[in-house]
């Protein structure tokens, strides 16, 4: 395989799609794990009292917000990979068609 240079493009739409699917699965697993953790904390809260209960409830809310932000970022990354794959495939199709098109007489070669 030739070496990559700053001017070269080494990408494959199929691999970008595979990476997007992997990101989706990671997001699903991440969300499921955090939902289980949220449920465990919520189940534990009735046994806590006073400032400890308030602190745990506040921390739980912070964790849930952070988890939602991270999950959204993973999903956005997955979507960006899918869009890149589609754009790369479209560019490849256009460029391939241009290379196989009948040459114009206006070019000296």
C-alpha positions as CSV (number, residue, x, y, z in Angstrom):
1,X,0.0,0.0,0.0
2,X,1.4,3.4,-0.9
3,X,2.5,5.8,1.9
4,X,0.1,8.6,2.9
5,X,1.1,12.1,2.1
6,X,-0.6,15.3,3.1
7,X,-2.1,15.4,-0.4
8,X,-3.4,11.8,-0.4
9,X,-6.7,10.6,0.8
10,X,-6.7,7.2,2.5
11,X,-10.4,6.5,3.4
12,X,-12.9,3.9,2.7
13,X,-16.7,4.6,2.9
14,X,-17.3,1.0,4.2
15,X,-14.8,1.5,7.0
16,X,-16.4,4.8,8.0
17,X,-19.8,3.2,8.1
18,X,-18.4,0.4,10.2
19,X,-16.9,2.9,12.6
20,X,-20.2,4.7,12.8
21,X,-22.0,1.4,13.7
22,X,-19.3,0.8,16.4
23,X,-19.9,4.3,17.8
24,X,-23.7,3.6,17.9
25,X,-23.2,0.4,19.8
26,X,-20.8,2.1,22.2
27,X,-23.4,4.9,22.8
28,X,-26.1,2.3,23.5
29,X,-23.9,0.4,25.9
30,X,-22.8,3.6,27.6
31,X,-26.4,4.8,28.0
32,X,-27.5,1.4,29.3
33,X,-24.7,1.3,31.9
34,X,-25.5,4.8,33.1
35,X,-29.2,4.1,33.3
36,X,-28.5,1.1,35.5
37,X,-26.3,3.3,37.7
38,X,-29.0,6.0,37.9
39,X,-31.5,3.3,38.9
40,X,-29.1,2.0,41.6
41,X,-28.6,5.5,43.0
42,X,-32.3,6.3,42.9
43,X,-33.0,3.0,44.7
44,X,-30.4,3.8,47.4
45,X,-31.6,7.4,48.0
46,X,-34.5,6.5,50.3
47,X,-32.0,5.0,52.8
48,X,-30.0,8.2,52.9
49,X,-30.9,11.1,55.2
50,X,-30.0,14.7,55.7
51,X,-27.1,16.4,53.9
52,X,-25.8,13.1,52.6
53,X,-29.1,12.4,50.8
54,X,-29.1,15.9,49.4
55,X,-25.5,15.6,48.3
56,X,-26.1,12.2,46.6
57,X,-29.2,13.5,44.8
58,X,-27.3,16.5,43.6
59,X,-24.3,14.4,42.5
60,X,-26.7,12.0,40.8
61,X,-28.1,14.9,38.7
62,X,-24.6,16.0,37.8
63,X,-23.7,12.5,36.7
64,X,-26.9,12.2,34.6
65,X,-26.2,15.5,32.9
66,X,-22.6,14.5,32.1
67,X,-23.7,11.1,30.8
68,X,-26.3,12.7,28.5
69,X,-23.7,15.1,27.2
70,X,-21.2,12.3,26.5
71,X,-23.9,10.1,24.9
72,X,-24.9,13.0,22.6
73,X,-21.2,13.5,21.7
74,X,-20.8,9.9,20.7
75,X,-24.0,10.0,18.6
76,X,-22.8,13.2,16.9
77,X,-19.5,11.5,16.1
78,X,-21.4,8.5,14.6
79,X,-23.5,10.8,12.5
80,X,-20.4,12.7,11.3
81,X,-18.8,9.4,10.3
82,X,-21.9,8.4,8.3
83,X,-22.0,11.8,6.6
84,X,-18.3,11.6,5.7
85,X,-18.9,8.1,4.2
86,X,-21.7,9.4,2.0
87,X,-19.8,12.4,0.9
88,X,-16.7,10.3,0.2
89,X,-18.7,7.8,-1.9
90,X,-20.4,10.7,-3.8
91,X,-17.0,12.3,-4.5
92,X,-15.6,9.0,-5.6
93,X,-18.5,8.5,-8.0
94,X,-18.2,12.0,-9.5
95,X,-14.5,11.7,-9.9
96,X,-14.7,8.2,-11.4
97,X,-17.3,9.4,-13.9
98,X,-15.1,12.4,-14.8
99,X,-12.1,10.2,-15.4
100,X,-14.1,7.8,-17.6
101,X,-15.9,10.5,-19.5
102,X,-15.0,11.2,-23.1
103,X,-12.2,13.7,-23.1
104,X,-12.9,17.2,-24.3
105,X,-11.1,18.5,-27.4
106,X,-10.2,21.7,-25.6
107,X,-7.5,19.9,-23.6
108,X,-4.0,19.7,-25.2
109,X,-3.4,16.1,-23.9
